[in-house]
């Protein structure tokens, strides 16, 4: 099982001949490898797992996934208020 988090691609650049993107997750921006999603463009949403974009998704799927993650997290009695990005 893996957990993929949706993020929005802000910009794309090559780093050592590998496509990399600056991806935003609710205000937090991280460098993400886009080697598995060469079709990704700035403005697209990608599903990211351990620093790799594993698929390009549309905005509604990104929002649905984040809402689902938020729902699961809020049901946790130990940590009911985790920091989860707002849906787009």
Rosetta blueprint (number, residue, H / E / L):
1 X L
2 X L
3 X L
4 X L
5 X E
6 X E
7 X E
8 X E
9 X E
10 X E
11 X E
12 X E
13 X E
14 X E
15 X E
16 X L
17 X L
18 X E
19 X E
20 X E
21 X E
22 X E
23 X E
24 X E
25 X E
26 X L
27 X L
28 X E
29 X E
30 X E
31 X E
32 X E
33 X E
34 X L
35 X L
36 X L
37 X L
38 X L
39 X L
40 X L
41 X L
42 X L
43 X L
44 X L
45 X E
46 X E
47 X E
48 X E
49 X E
50 X L
51 X L
52 X E
53 X E
54 X E
55 X E
56 X E
57 X E
58 X L
59 X H
60 X H
61 X H
62 X H
63 X H
64 X H
65 X H
66 X H
67 X H
68 X H
69 X H
70 X H
71 X H
72 X H
73 X H
74 X H
75 X L
76 X L
77 X L
78 X L
79 X L
80 X L
81 X L
82 X L
83 X L
84 X L
85 X L
86 X L
87 X L
88 X L
